[in-house]
Amino acid sequence: MSNNKKIKERSYEIVRKYEAKNGRKVDDGNYEKDGYDLKSESPTEIRHIEVKGSQSDTIAWRWLEEKQFQNIQKDSKFFVYIVKKVFSEKPEILELPPEKLKKINFKELKHYVFTKKQLEVCGPWNNV
């Protein structure tokens, strides 16, 4: 399992415990198509949670996909949880509810990608 996958899984585990501690039940359904990772419910509230995790103590920036950015604008139940120090004994969560997310002045960046197939024509990989 890659380190990013381990960070993601550990972040989800931390958020599940946090939600349970706060009286909410997490539904582990597949919500990727909806632009978030987990759905959390209590008798009085539903949360659509996008989880961002880091093994570091310092969070310089976090990436949002287009669908997640749209959710900030349209989904009154959309939260972003930033989990840091995921492998420590005392990880921390920054909970960003809709009203705080709407106050952030996001910067839009363009990205360029290349595919595995495109790399194949660039030559052989070198052993190190």
LUMVOGU-672477 format. One line per field, with one value per residue (C-alpha): residue number from 1; x, y, z. Coordinates in steps of 0.02 Angstrom, whole numbers. Example, Ala and Ser with C-alpha at 12.3 -4.5 7.8 and 13.67 -1.06 7.14 Angstrom:
i [1	2]
east [615	684]
north [-225	-53]
up [390	357]
***
This chain:
i [1	2	3	4	5	6	7	8	9	10	11	12	13	14	15	16	17	18	19	20	21	22	23	24	25	26	27	28	29	30	31	32	33	34	35	36	37	38	39	40	41	42	43	44	45	46	47	48	49	50	51	52	53	54	55	56	57	58	59	60	61	62	63	64	65	66	67	68	69	70	71	72	73	74	75	76	77	78	79	80	81	82	83	84	85	86	87	88	89	90	91	92	93	94	95	96	97	98	99	100	101	102	103	104	105	106	107	108	109	110	111	112	113	114	115	116	117	118	119	120	121	122	123	124	125	126	127	128]
east [0	69	104	-33	-158	-103	-124	-297	-355	-285	-368	-536	-514	-476	-628	-741	-685	-705	-881	-931	-860	-971	-1130	-1131	-1135	-1027	-1092	-948	-1042	-956	-980	-834	-953	-1037	-873	-846	-777	-893	-1071	-1105	-1273	-1347	-1532	-1518	-1384	-1310	-1131	-1048	-864	-713	-560	-385	-246	-62	69	151	116	120	-14	46	-98	-230	-299	-484	-558	-684	-832	-775	-759	-936	-997	-931	-1041	-1198	-1201	-1250	-1198	-1022	-877	-689	-594	-406	-318	-136	-10	-111	17	47	-37	-126	-183	-279	-430	-472	-658	-709	-898	-990	-994	-804	-770	-870	-755	-595	-526	-478	-346	-382	-236	-222	-139	-57	-39	42	-10	85	70	149	295	325	382	509	633	677	676	849	893	962]
north [0	171	302	416	273	242	426	427	270	330	501	417	313	469	560	411	412	601	593	452	550	696	590	568	404	390	307	234	235	282	471	512	550	677	764	708	560	521	557	586	595	638	656	843	856	779	816	783	773	793	726	795	711	740	652	820	945	1086	1111	1229	1203	1078	1034	1033	955	1054	956	991	1177	1175	1091	1237	1352	1243	1112	1181	1014	1013	1011	993	907	930	798	824	712	560	433	515	467	635	682	845	893	1064	1062	1184	1204	1282	1457	1459	1381	1518	1650	1576	1666	1513	1524	1433	1343	1258	1088	990	802	668	488	327	296	464	423	258	349	453	310	175	194	194	81	172]
up [0	-47	85	15	29	210	251	171	263	429	404	373	531	634	563	599	782	792	722	841	987	935	921	733	635	479	322	221	56	-105	-119	-233	-378	-262	-221	-41	55	200	253	437	524	692	733	694	560	402	349	182	230	118	213	184	281	315	416	447	585	457	324	189	67	17	-154	-197	-353	-457	-387	-209	-247	-320	-161	-59	-162	-169	-30	141	218	144	268	243	382	379	482	527	615	559	620	789	951	953	778	757	652	584	547	410	406	258	332	354	184	98	176	102	-50	-153	-288	-450	-529	-697	-703	-841	-837	-940	-953	-930	-1117	-1155	-1040	-1130	-1287	-1190	-1169	-1045	-857	-780	-635	-484]
***
